[in-house]
Amino acid sequence: MRTHVADHPLVAHKLTALRDENTDSPTFRRLADELVTLLAYEATRDVRTEPTRITTPVAPTTGIRLASPKPLVVPILRAGLGMLDGMVRLLPTAEVGFLGMIRDEQTLQASTYATRLPDDLSGRQCYVLDPMLATGGTLIAAMNFLIQRGATDITAIALLAAPEGIAAMEQAFGAGPVPVTVVTAGLDERLNEHGYIVPGLGDAGDRLYGVV
Ligand code: URA
């Protein structure tokens, strides 16, 4: 498994504002959106392409375009929805599938409550969006879901990750046949006893959409 922590002053600047407890929901949503677009640039470094012939006003030339099948972007509901626009801004031709997962706050176990995904993901590059890679339970369950449907290459994009979550992902996918990459804006210190990332940014879903 490959883990990439974005190392860029603009990412660090936006992440600091995102973490601040005084940042209101509209600003939080905008910052999350901007951060994802910056992370998407890094996450799509290995997106599959194919050569294509075009003619410029001056001469014929060969360029590249995104290969088929198109990449699939999968936001994990609900908080991953706050990352969708920022991602498809960079990959407008990607298809979008949805996976609803909820974490039991006592056991920290993730379960699936909604899916809208192609049945066959053979040969698809998948980009999974989940703002917080905490214990890794939700993301591991989501990735296994995609692998069972045939996904052959998965990149997870998280605004923040905890070392415990990265270790769990490494254990789950490190030796597996499907290449897995994690791209995040920050690798924090640890999880607290409630499974929250420290220092983190609190509950990403609540900060995006309110406590509902
Ligand atoms: N989910 C969140 O929203 N925040 C955390 O810190 C951990 C999991």
Residues whose N, C-alpha, C, O or C-beta is under 5 A from the ligand:
A	BS01	URA	M132 A134 G195 Y196 I197 G200 G202 D203 A204 G205
